[in-house]
Amino acid sequence: NHTSWRALYGDEPIFRQHANVALASLAPLLGPEVAGIFRGRVDVGERKKNNTLRAELPYWSLVNDSAIATFAGQYGLTKAMEDVGVTVVAAAARGGGEIAAAVATRALRLADGARLIAASVARRSRGRDF
C-alpha cells in the first residue's frame, strides 16, 4: 500500500534511488507528476473522500495510481535487495506487481514494463480493466 512505500521512500535512500529510476521510466509516458507519488503530492484518496478532486490532477491519479506505486515500489525493493546481495530468480504478484516481478526476474526490460503500466493506466482511464 502507499503508506508502506512512502515510508520506505522516506527512510531508505537505496530504495528511493531505485524507485526513482522506475518513476523516471514512467514520466515520459504518464507525465512528470508521477515522480511525486511517494512524496504525497498526489493525494487522490483524500480528495475522493472529500469530493475535492481538481481538474489539474493527472488523469491517471483519478483512475488507479496503485499500479504505478506498486510497480515503482516493487522495482525499488527488488533492486535494493540486489544491492545487498539477494538475487531474485522468481517472483509472483498481481497488477503492477506482476509487471515489476517480470522486470525483477529480467523477463522484461524496465522500459517495457513501464509501457505496460502506462497502457494499463490508460485503459483503466477509459473505463476498461487491464
DSSP file (Angstrom, degrees, kcal/mol; ACC not computed):
  #  RESIDUE AA STRUCTURE BP1 BP2  ACC     N-H-->O    O-->H-N    N-H-->O    O-->H-N    TCO  KAPPA ALPHA  PHI   PSI    X-CA   Y-CA   Z-CA
    1    1 A N     >        0   0    0      0, 0.0     4,-2.0     0, 0.0     3,-0.4   0.000 360.0 360.0 360.0 164.0    0.0    0.0    0.0
    2    2 A H  H  >  +     0   0    0      1,-0.2     4,-3.0     2,-0.2     5,-0.2   0.837 360.0  59.3 -59.2 -36.3    1.0    3.6   -0.5
    3    3 A T  H  > S+     0   0    0      2,-0.2     4,-2.1     1,-0.2    -1,-0.2   0.919 107.8  45.1 -61.9 -44.0    1.8    4.1    3.2
    4    4 A S  H  > S+     0   0    0     -3,-0.4     4,-2.4     2,-0.2     5,-0.2   0.928 114.7  47.8 -65.1 -45.4    4.4    1.4    3.3
    5    5 A W  H  X S+     0   0    0     -4,-2.0     4,-2.8     1,-0.2    -2,-0.2   0.915 111.8  50.7 -62.6 -41.8    6.0    2.5    0.0
    6    6 A R  H  X S+     0   0    0     -4,-3.0     4,-2.4     2,-0.2    -1,-0.2   0.899 109.6  50.8 -63.0 -39.8    6.1    6.1    1.2
    7    7 A A  H  X S+     0   0    0     -4,-2.1     4,-2.2    -5,-0.2     5,-0.2   0.940 113.1  44.7 -63.8 -46.9    7.7    5.1    4.5
    8    8 A L  H  X S+     0   0    0     -4,-2.4     4,-2.8     1,-0.2     8,-0.3   0.916 112.5  52.8 -61.3 -42.6   10.4    3.1    2.6
    9    9 A Y  H  < S+     0   0    0     -4,-2.8    -1,-0.2     1,-0.2    -2,-0.2   0.892 114.6  41.7 -60.8 -40.7   10.9    6.0    0.2
   10   10 A G  H  < S+     0   0    0     -4,-2.4    -1,-0.2    -5,-0.2    -2,-0.2   0.823 124.8  33.8 -75.4 -32.0   11.4    8.5    3.0
   11   11 A D  H  < S+     0   0    0     -4,-2.2    -2,-0.2    -5,-0.2    -3,-0.2   0.710 109.2  59.8-100.4 -23.3   13.6    6.3    5.2
   12   12 A E     X  -     0   0    0     -4,-2.8     4,-2.6    -5,-0.2     5,-0.2  -0.880  54.2-169.9-118.5 103.7   15.7    4.2    2.8
   13   13 A P  H  > S+     0   0    0      0, 0.0     4,-2.5     0, 0.0    -1,-0.2   0.839  89.2  53.0 -61.4 -34.0   18.0    6.0    0.4
   14   14 A I  H  > S+     0   0    0      2,-0.2     4,-1.9     1,-0.2     5,-0.2   0.936 111.7  45.4 -68.2 -44.3   18.8    2.9   -1.6
   15   15 A F  H  > S+     0   0    0      1,-0.2     4,-3.1     2,-0.2     5,-0.3   0.942 113.1  51.2 -59.5 -47.5   15.1    2.1   -2.1
   16   16 A R  H  X S+     0   0    0     -4,-2.6     4,-2.4    -8,-0.3    -2,-0.2   0.902 107.4  53.3 -57.4 -44.3   14.4    5.7   -3.0
   17   17 A Q  H  X S+     0   0    0     -4,-2.5     4,-1.0     1,-0.2    -1,-0.2   0.926 115.0  39.7 -58.4 -46.7   17.2    5.7   -5.6
   18   18 A H  H  X S+     0   0    0     -4,-1.9     4,-1.7     2,-0.2    -2,-0.2   0.877 112.8  54.0 -75.2 -37.3   15.9    2.7   -7.4
   19   19 A A  H  X S+     0   0    0     -4,-3.1     4,-2.6     1,-0.2    -1,-0.2   0.886 105.4  56.0 -62.1 -36.7   12.2    3.6   -7.1
   20   20 A N  H  X S+     0   0    0     -4,-2.4     4,-2.5    -5,-0.3    -1,-0.2   0.840 102.5  55.8 -63.7 -32.7   13.1    7.0   -8.7
   21   21 A V  H  X S+     0   0    0     -4,-1.0     4,-1.6     2,-0.2    -1,-0.2   0.936 109.9  45.2 -63.0 -45.8   14.6    5.0  -11.7
   22   22 A A  H  X S+     0   0    0     -4,-1.7     4,-1.1     1,-0.2    -2,-0.2   0.915 113.5  49.4 -64.2 -42.7   11.2    3.3  -12.1
   23   23 A L  H  X S+     0   0    0     -4,-2.6     4,-1.6     1,-0.2     3,-0.4   0.883 108.2  54.0 -64.2 -37.4    9.3    6.5  -11.8
   24   24 A A  H  < S+     0   0    0     -4,-2.5    -1,-0.2     1,-0.2    -2,-0.2   0.846 104.5  55.1 -64.7 -32.9   11.6    8.2  -14.3
   25   25 A S  H  < S+     0   0    0     -4,-1.6    -1,-0.2     1,-0.2    -2,-0.2   0.780 112.1  44.3 -70.3 -24.6   10.8    5.4  -16.8
   26   26 A L  H >X S+     0   0    0     -4,-1.1     4,-2.7    -3,-0.4     3,-1.1   0.732  94.2  80.2 -87.5 -25.3    7.1    6.2  -16.3
   27   27 A A  H 3X S+     0   0    0     -4,-1.6     4,-2.5     1,-0.3    -2,-0.1   0.867  89.8  50.7 -56.6 -44.2    7.4   10.0  -16.5
   28   28 A P  H 34 S+     0   0    0      0, 0.0    -1,-0.3     0, 0.0    -2,-0.1   0.788 119.4  39.8 -64.7 -22.6    7.6   10.3  -20.3
   29   29 A L  H <4 S+     0   0    0     -3,-1.1    -2,-0.2    -4,-0.2    -3,-0.1   0.797 131.7  21.3 -94.0 -33.4    4.5    8.1  -20.6
   30   30 A L  H  < S-     0   0    0     -4,-2.7    30,-0.2     1,-0.2    -3,-0.2   0.492 113.2 -98.2-116.9  -8.1    2.4    9.4  -17.7
   31   31 A G    ><  -     0   0    0     -4,-2.5     3,-1.6    -5,-0.4    -1,-0.2  -0.119  39.1 -76.8 103.6 157.3    3.8   12.9  -17.1
   32   32 A P  G >  S+     0   0    0      0, 0.0     3,-1.6     0, 0.0     4,-0.2   0.683 115.7  78.4 -65.9 -18.1    6.3   14.4  -14.6
   33   33 A E  G >  S+     0   0    0      1,-0.3     3,-1.9    -3,-0.2     4,-0.1   0.756  75.9  76.5 -61.8 -23.6    3.7   14.4  -11.8
   34   34 A V  G X  S+     0   0    0     -3,-1.6     3,-1.7     1,-0.3    -1,-0.3   0.784  80.0  70.8 -59.7 -26.5    4.3   10.6  -11.4
   35   35 A A  G <  S+     0   0    0     -3,-1.6     3,-0.4     1,-0.3    -1,-0.3   0.745  93.4  56.6 -62.5 -23.1    7.6   11.5   -9.6
   36   36 A G  G X >S+     0   0    0     -3,-1.9     5,-1.7    -4,-0.2     3,-0.9   0.364  72.8 104.7 -89.8   5.7    5.6   12.7   -6.6
   37   37 A I  T < 5S+     0   0    0     -3,-1.7     3,-0.4     1,-0.3    -1,-0.2   0.825  87.7  37.4 -61.8 -33.8    3.6    9.6   -6.0
   38   38 A F  T 3 5S+     0   0    0     -3,-0.4    -1,-0.3    -4,-0.2    -2,-0.1   0.530 109.4  63.5 -93.4  -7.1    5.7    8.5   -2.9
   39   39 A R  T < 5S-     0   0    0     -3,-0.9    -2,-0.2    -4,-0.1    -1,-0.2   0.390 111.8-113.4 -97.3   3.4    6.1   12.1   -1.6
   40   40 A G  T   5S+     0   0    0     -4,-0.5     3,-0.2    -3,-0.4    -3,-0.2   0.654  78.5 128.1  79.2  14.6    2.4   12.5   -1.1
   41   41 A R  S   <S+     0   0    0     -5,-1.7     2,-0.6     1,-0.2    -4,-0.2   0.720  70.7  51.1 -78.3 -19.1    1.9   15.2   -3.7
   42   42 A V        +     0   0    0     -6,-0.6     2,-1.2    -5,-0.1    -1,-0.2  -0.800  67.0 170.8-117.3  88.0   -0.9   13.3   -5.4
   43   43 A D     >  +     0   0    0     -2,-0.6     4,-1.5    -3,-0.2     5,-0.1  -0.591  12.4 154.1 -99.7  72.2   -3.3   12.6   -2.5
   44   44 A V  H  >  +     0   0    0     -2,-1.2     4,-2.9     1,-0.2     5,-0.2   0.864  62.7  63.0 -70.8 -38.0   -6.2   11.3   -4.5
   45   45 A G  H  > S+     0   0    0     -3,-0.2     4,-2.1     1,-0.2    -1,-0.2   0.922 107.4  42.5 -55.2 -48.7   -7.7    9.1   -1.8
   46   46 A E  H  > S+     0   0    0      1,-0.2     4,-2.2     2,-0.2    -1,-0.2   0.893 113.9  52.1 -65.8 -39.7   -8.5   12.0    0.5
   47   47 A R  H  <>S+     0   0    0     -4,-1.5     5,-2.4     1,-0.2     4,-0.5   0.875 108.7  50.8 -66.8 -35.4   -9.7   14.1   -2.4
   48   48 A K  H ><5S+     0   0    0     -4,-2.9     3,-0.9     3,-0.2    -1,-0.2   0.933 110.9  48.9 -64.6 -44.5  -12.1   11.4   -3.5
   49   49 A K  H 3<5S+     0   0    0     -4,-2.1    -2,-0.2     1,-0.2    -1,-0.2   0.883 118.9  38.7 -61.3 -38.8  -13.5   11.1    0.1
   50   50 A N  T 3<5S-     0   0    0     -4,-2.2    -1,-0.2    -5,-0.1    -2,-0.2   0.363 106.2-123.4 -95.9   5.0  -13.9   14.8    0.3
   51   51 A N  T < 5S+     0   0    0     -3,-0.9    -3,-0.2    -4,-0.5    -4,-0.1   0.888  73.7 126.6  53.3  42.1  -15.2   15.4   -3.2
   52   52 A T      < +     0   0    0     -5,-2.4    -4,-0.2    -6,-0.2    -1,-0.1  -0.060  24.6 148.8-119.5  32.6  -12.4   17.9   -3.8
   53   53 A L        -     0   0    0     -6,-0.5     2,-0.3    -5,-0.1    -9,-0.0  -0.429  34.7-147.9 -64.6 140.5  -10.8   16.4   -6.9
   54   54 A R    >   -     0   0    0     -2,-0.1     3,-1.6     1,-0.1    -2,-0.1  -0.855  18.0-124.7-114.6 149.6   -9.3   19.1   -9.1
   55   55 A A  T 3  S+     0   0    0     -2,-0.3    -1,-0.1     1,-0.3    -2,-0.0   0.758 104.9  66.8 -62.8 -26.1   -9.1   19.2  -12.9
   56   56 A E  T 3  S+     0   0    0      2,-0.1    -1,-0.3     3,-0.0     3,-0.1   0.546  74.7 108.6 -78.4  -3.9   -5.3   19.7  -12.8
   57   57 A L  S <  S-     0   0    0     -3,-1.6     5,-0.1     1,-0.1   -15,-0.0  -0.435  85.6 -97.1 -66.5 145.5   -4.6   16.3  -11.3
   58   58 A P    >>  -     0   0    0      0, 0.0     3,-1.4     0, 0.0     4,-0.7  -0.369  31.9-118.9 -62.0 144.4   -3.0   13.9  -13.8
   59   59 A Y  H >> S+     0   0    0      1,-0.3     3,-1.0     2,-0.2     4,-0.6   0.842 111.5  58.6 -55.9 -35.5   -5.6   11.7  -15.4
   60   60 A W  H >> S+     0   0    0      1,-0.2     4,-1.6   -30,-0.2     3,-0.7   0.791  96.7  61.4 -67.8 -26.3   -4.0    8.5  -14.0
   61   61 A S  H <4 S+     0   0    0     -3,-1.4     4,-0.3     1,-0.2    -1,-0.2   0.742 101.2  54.1 -72.5 -20.5   -4.4    9.7  -10.4
   62   62 A L  H << S+     0   0    0     -3,-1.0    -1,-0.2    -4,-0.7    -2,-0.2   0.654 116.9  36.2 -83.2 -15.9   -8.2    9.8  -10.9
   63   63 A V  H << S-     0   0    0     -3,-0.7     2,-0.2    -4,-0.6    -2,-0.2   0.883 129.8 -33.9-101.8 -68.8   -8.3    6.2  -12.0
   64   64 A N     <  +     0   0    0     -4,-1.6     4,-0.4     1,-0.1     3,-0.3  -0.660  47.0 169.0-165.3  97.9   -5.8    4.0  -10.3
   65   65 A D     >  +     0   0    0     -4,-0.3     4,-2.4    -2,-0.2     5,-0.2   0.471  67.7  86.5 -91.7  -0.4   -2.4    5.1   -9.1
   66   66 A S  H  > S+     0   0    0      1,-0.2     4,-2.9     2,-0.2     5,-0.2   0.868  85.6  54.1 -68.0 -33.7   -1.8    1.9   -7.1
   67   67 A A  H  > S+     0   0    0     -3,-0.3     4,-2.3     2,-0.2    -1,-0.2   0.891 110.4  47.7 -63.9 -37.9   -0.5    0.0  -10.1
   68   68 A I  H  > S+     0   0    0     -4,-0.4     4,-2.5     2,-0.2     5,-0.3   0.941 114.4  44.9 -67.0 -48.0    2.1    2.8  -10.6
   69   69 A A  H  X S+     0   0    0     -4,-2.4     4,-2.8     1,-0.2     5,-0.2   0.902 114.4  49.2 -64.0 -41.3    3.1    2.8   -6.9
   70   70 A T  H  X S+     0   0    0     -4,-2.9     4,-3.0     2,-0.2     5,-0.3   0.926 111.7  48.9 -65.0 -44.2    3.3   -1.0   -6.8
   71   71 A F  H  X S+     0   0    0     -4,-2.3     4,-2.2    -5,-0.2    -2,-0.2   0.956 117.7  39.3 -59.8 -52.2    5.4   -1.1  -10.0
   72   72 A A  H  X S+     0   0    0     -4,-2.5     4,-2.6     2,-0.2   -50,-0.2   0.891 118.1  49.5 -67.3 -39.3    7.9    1.5   -8.8
   73   73 A G  H  X S+     0   0    0     -4,-2.8     4,-2.6    -5,-0.3    -2,-0.2   0.931 112.8  45.1 -66.3 -46.3    7.9    0.2   -5.2
   74   74 A Q  H  X S+     0   0    0     -4,-3.0     4,-2.6    -5,-0.2     5,-0.2   0.894 114.2  49.9 -65.2 -39.1    8.4   -3.4   -6.2
   75   75 A Y  H  X S+     0   0    0     -4,-2.2     4,-2.6    -5,-0.3     5,-0.2   0.948 112.7  47.2 -62.7 -47.8   11.2   -2.4   -8.6
   76   76 A G  H  X S+     0   0    0     -4,-2.6     4,-2.2     1,-0.2    -2,-0.2   0.900 113.7  47.7 -60.2 -42.4   12.8   -0.3   -5.9
   77   77 A L  H  X S+     0   0    0     -4,-2.6     4,-2.3     2,-0.2    -1,-0.2   0.920 112.3  48.7 -66.3 -44.6   12.6   -3.0   -3.3
   78   78 A T  H  X S+     0   0    0     -4,-2.6     4,-2.2     1,-0.2    -2,-0.2   0.930 113.6  46.1 -61.5 -46.2   14.0   -5.7   -5.7
   79   79 A K  H  X S+     0   0    0     -4,-2.6     4,-1.9     1,-0.2    -1,-0.2   0.877 111.1  52.6 -66.7 -37.1   16.9   -3.5   -6.8
   80   80 A A  H  X S+     0   0    0     -4,-2.2     4,-0.8    -5,-0.2    -1,-0.2   0.897 109.1  50.4 -64.2 -38.9   17.7   -2.6   -3.2
   81   81 A M  H ><>S+     0   0    0     -4,-2.3     5,-2.4     1,-0.2     3,-0.8   0.904 108.1  52.5 -64.2 -41.0   17.7   -6.3   -2.3
   82   82 A E  H ><5S+     0   0    0     -4,-2.2     3,-1.7     1,-0.2    -1,-0.2   0.872 101.7  61.3 -62.1 -35.8   20.1   -6.9   -5.2
   83   83 A D  H 3<5S+     0   0    0     -4,-1.9    -1,-0.2     1,-0.3    -2,-0.2   0.773 106.4  45.8 -62.1 -25.9   22.4   -4.2   -3.8
   84   84 A V  T <<5S-     0   0    0     -3,-0.8    -1,-0.3    -4,-0.8    -2,-0.2   0.269 131.3 -90.1-102.7  11.7   22.8   -6.2   -0.6
   85   85 A G  T < 5S+     0   0    0     -3,-1.7     2,-0.5     1,-0.3    -3,-0.2   0.475  81.0 133.6 102.7   2.5   23.4   -9.5   -2.4
   86   86 A V      < -     0   0    0     -5,-2.4     2,-0.6    -6,-0.1    -1,-0.3  -0.758  40.6-154.2 -87.4 127.9   20.0  -11.0   -2.8
   87   87 A T        -     0   0    0     -2,-0.5     2,-0.6    -5,-0.0    18,-0.1  -0.905   6.8-143.3-104.3 123.7   19.4  -12.4   -6.3
   88   88 A V        +     0   0    0     -2,-0.6     3,-0.1    16,-0.2    -2,-0.0  -0.751  31.3 160.2 -86.0 120.8   15.8  -12.6   -7.4
   89   89 A V        +     0   0    0     -2,-0.6     2,-0.3     1,-0.4    -1,-0.2   0.593  67.5  17.4-114.1 -19.3   15.2  -15.7   -9.5
   90   90 A A        +     0   0    0      2,-0.0    -1,-0.4    14,-0.0     2,-0.3  -0.989  62.5 173.5-151.1 148.0   11.5  -16.0   -9.3
   91   91 A A        -     0   0    0     -2,-0.3     2,-0.4    -3,-0.1    14,-0.0  -0.989  10.3-163.6-154.1 150.6    8.6  -13.7   -8.3
   92   92 A A        +     0   0    0     -2,-0.3     2,-0.3     2,-0.0     6,-0.0  -0.995  27.2 127.9-137.8 143.2    4.8  -13.7   -8.2
   93   93 A A        -     0   0    0     -2,-0.4     2,-0.3     2,-0.1    -2,-0.0  -0.924  40.9-115.4-168.0-172.4    2.4  -10.9   -7.9
   94   94 A R  S >  S-     0   0    0     -2,-0.3     3,-1.5     4,-0.0     2,-0.1  -0.969  70.3  -1.2-141.4 160.0   -0.7   -9.3   -9.5
   95   95 A G  T >> S-     0   0    0     -2,-0.3     4,-1.1     1,-0.3     3,-0.8  -0.391 134.0  -6.7  64.9-136.4   -1.4   -6.0  -11.1
   96   96 A G  H 3> S+     0   0    0      1,-0.2     4,-2.0     2,-0.2    -1,-0.3   0.779 134.7  63.6 -61.5 -26.1    1.5   -3.6  -11.2
   97   97 A G  H <> S+     0   0    0     -3,-1.5     4,-2.5     1,-0.2    -1,-0.2   0.841  96.7  54.9 -68.2 -34.1    3.4   -6.1   -9.1
   98   98 A E  H <> S+     0   0    0     -3,-0.8     4,-1.9     2,-0.2    -1,-0.2   0.868 109.2  47.5 -69.5 -33.4    3.3   -8.8  -11.7
   99   99 A I  H  X S+     0   0    0     -4,-1.1     4,-1.9     2,-0.2    -2,-0.2   0.911 112.3  49.3 -70.6 -41.6    4.9   -6.4  -14.2
  100  100 A A  H  X S+     0   0    0     -4,-2.0     4,-2.9     1,-0.2    -2,-0.2   0.878 109.0  54.2 -62.3 -37.1    7.5   -5.4  -11.6
  101  101 A A  H  X S+     0   0    0     -4,-2.5     4,-2.1     2,-0.2     6,-0.2   0.904 106.8  50.5 -63.6 -41.0    8.2   -9.2  -11.0
  102  102 A A  H  <>S+     0   0    0     -4,-1.9     5,-2.5     1,-0.2     6,-1.6   0.877 113.2  46.0 -64.5 -36.9    8.8   -9.7  -14.7
  103  103 A V  H ><5S+     0   0    0     -4,-1.9     3,-1.4     4,-0.2    -2,-0.2   0.913 110.4  53.8 -69.0 -42.5   11.2   -6.8  -14.7
  104  104 A A  H 3<5S+     0   0    0     -4,-2.9   -16,-0.2     1,-0.3    -2,-0.2   0.861 111.6  44.2 -60.9 -37.2   12.9   -8.1  -11.5
  105  105 A T  T 3<5S-     0   0    0     -4,-2.1    -1,-0.3    -5,-0.2    -2,-0.2   0.354 116.2-116.5 -90.7   6.9   13.5  -11.5  -13.0
  106  106 A R  T < 5S+     0   0    0     -3,-1.4    -3,-0.2     2,-0.2    -2,-0.1   0.701  81.8 124.0  66.3  22.7   14.7   -9.9  -16.2
  107  107 A A  S   <S+     0   0    0     -5,-2.5     2,-0.3    -6,-0.2    -4,-0.2   0.736  81.2  28.8 -77.5 -24.1   11.8  -11.4  -18.3
  108  108 A L  S    S-     0   0    0     -6,-1.6    -2,-0.2    -9,-0.1     2,-0.2  -0.967  85.5-119.5-131.4 148.6   11.0   -7.8  -19.3
  109  109 A R     >  -     0   0    0     -2,-0.3     4,-2.4     1,-0.1     3,-0.2  -0.548  32.6-113.0 -78.6 155.5   13.2   -4.7  -19.6
  110  110 A L  H  > S+     0   0    0      1,-0.2     4,-2.6     2,-0.2     5,-0.2   0.905 117.8  53.8 -55.9 -43.8   12.3   -1.8  -17.4
  111  111 A A  H  > S+     0   0    0      1,-0.2     4,-1.9     2,-0.2    -1,-0.2   0.881 109.3  48.1 -61.0 -38.4   11.2    0.3  -20.4
  112  112 A D  H  > S+     0   0    0     -3,-0.2     4,-2.0     2,-0.2    -1,-0.2   0.896 110.8  50.8 -69.9 -39.4    8.8   -2.4  -21.5
  113  113 A G  H  X S+     0   0    0     -4,-2.4     4,-2.4     2,-0.2    -2,-0.2   0.908 109.0  51.7 -61.5 -42.1    7.4   -2.8  -18.0
  114  114 A A  H  X S+     0   0    0     -4,-2.6     4,-2.6     1,-0.2    -2,-0.2   0.898 108.3  51.5 -62.0 -40.7    6.8    1.0  -17.9
  115  115 A R  H  X S+     0   0    0     -4,-1.9     4,-2.4     2,-0.2    -1,-0.2   0.891 109.5  50.2 -64.2 -38.5    5.0    0.9  -21.2
  116  116 A L  H  X S+     0   0    0     -4,-2.0     4,-2.4     2,-0.2    -2,-0.2   0.914 111.2  48.1 -65.7 -42.0    2.7   -1.9  -19.9
  117  117 A I  H  X S+     0   0    0     -4,-2.4     4,-2.6     2,-0.2    -2,-0.2   0.940 112.5  48.8 -62.6 -46.1    1.9    0.0  -16.8
  118  118 A A  H  X S+     0   0    0     -4,-2.6     4,-2.6     1,-0.2    -2,-0.2   0.897 111.6  49.6 -61.5 -40.4    1.2    3.2  -18.8
  119  119 A A  H  X S+     0   0    0     -4,-2.4     4,-2.5     2,-0.2    -1,-0.2   0.902 110.7  50.4 -65.1 -40.3   -1.1    1.1  -21.1
  120  120 A S  H  X S+     0   0    0     -4,-2.4     4,-2.4     2,-0.2    -2,-0.2   0.923 112.1  46.7 -61.6 -45.5   -2.9   -0.4  -18.2
  121  121 A V  H  X S+     0   0    0     -4,-2.6     4,-2.0     2,-0.2    -2,-0.2   0.916 112.7  49.5 -64.3 -43.5   -3.5    3.0  -16.7
  122  122 A A  H  X S+     0   0    0     -4,-2.6     4,-0.8     1,-0.2    -2,-0.2   0.909 111.1  50.0 -62.9 -41.3   -4.7    4.5  -20.0
  123  123 A R  H ><>S+     0   0    0     -4,-2.5     5,-2.0     1,-0.2     3,-0.9   0.922 110.8  49.0 -63.7 -43.9   -7.0    1.6  -20.5
  124  124 A R  H ><5S+     0   0    0     -4,-2.4     3,-1.8     1,-0.3    -1,-0.2   0.840 103.5  60.9 -64.8 -31.9   -8.5    2.0  -17.0
  125  125 A S  H 3<5S+     0   0    0     -4,-2.0    -1,-0.3     1,-0.3    -2,-0.2   0.745 101.9  53.5 -68.3 -20.1   -8.9    5.7  -17.6
  126  126 A R  T <<5S-     0   0    0     -3,-0.9    -1,-0.3    -4,-0.8    -2,-0.2   0.300 127.9 -99.5 -94.4   8.2  -11.3    4.8  -20.4
  127  127 A G  T < 5S+     0   0    0     -3,-1.8     2,-0.4     1,-0.3    -3,-0.2   0.600  87.7 113.6  89.4  11.8  -13.3    2.6  -18.1
  128  128 A R      < -     0   0    0     -5,-2.0    -1,-0.3     2,-0.0    -2,-0.2  -0.920  62.0-125.8-117.1 144.3  -11.9   -0.8  -19.0
  129  129 A D              0   0    0     -2,-0.4    -8,-0.0     1,-0.1    -9,-0.0  -0.505 360.0 360.0 -83.5 156.6   -9.8   -3.0  -16.8
  130  130 A F              0   0    0     -2,-0.2    -1,-0.1   -10,-0.0    -9,-0.1   0.439 360.0 360.0 -77.7 360.0   -6.4   -4.3  -17.8
